[in-house]
């Protein structure tokens, strides 16, 4: 009996000293295992007889039970305490400054492009995608551009194998649109896209730039209609007070051809450095579709007429945002782009 008491006390003493769950489990393994001190005591039972055996067995059970119970209790408490400490360590402090993600910005080219497209779509225009890689025919010949015209020169145009070119103007879409209609029915489309010319890049020139081509073909389409359309565009793009004027010009694919100026938003038309003192800023070229262009693409010019215009996306972006160098639009400088937030 003394031996039982001693074993229990020794076990309790060791449990007392154990503080971590790992230490408590060690005590448990040592005392309650198959080869532990209690197991050894059970073996002694065989040497005893009858009543003695029963009393001794009961005492071992009770002692072992007491130690086991206290072990489990302390183990649970230790495990729970350790879990809390772990959670506390892992707790996320939401008041700490985080690593901020850098927000992307839309290039002003696309902000303006979206705006231009929206304006014309609201006026009932359909959007057709042209091809960046065009044929010489669609880019030049079917637009009534004579074979000796300087714009065809390899020093101005990027030629590709098999009669291909990187389109020099979105007008290249005109022939495709008219031919797709088979020479019949009204056309009212815009075709936005990139164009490419062998220009030396500088403040105002880039070898790639964006245009939005407009083409309207129907019976009895007039220049007055073109002027009305471009007036709406100019007011929506540059402000309600803007006016436009036509200046006579020349393009092979339109007759008559006009350069379109918008009254300077900076000075209201009085004259400033932005408009070079004239009060007007050139924004696009336009005109009535040349009869040859209609004819070559299947439309009868004695029945149909039309107008076309080409808006420079970069030009509009430069005017709207006061961008001082066209190359900035293509440089992907994050500091530059961060100035353009989408509304
Ligand atoms: Zn001005």
Boltz pocket constraint, residues with backbone or C-beta under 6 A from the ligand:
constraints:
  - pocket:
      binder: B
      contacts: [[A, 264], [A, 265], [A, 266], [A, 267], [A, 268], [A, 269], [A, 270], [A, 271], [A, 272], [A, 273], [A, 274], [A, 275], [A, 276], [A, 277], [A, 279], [A, 280]]
      max_distance: 6.0
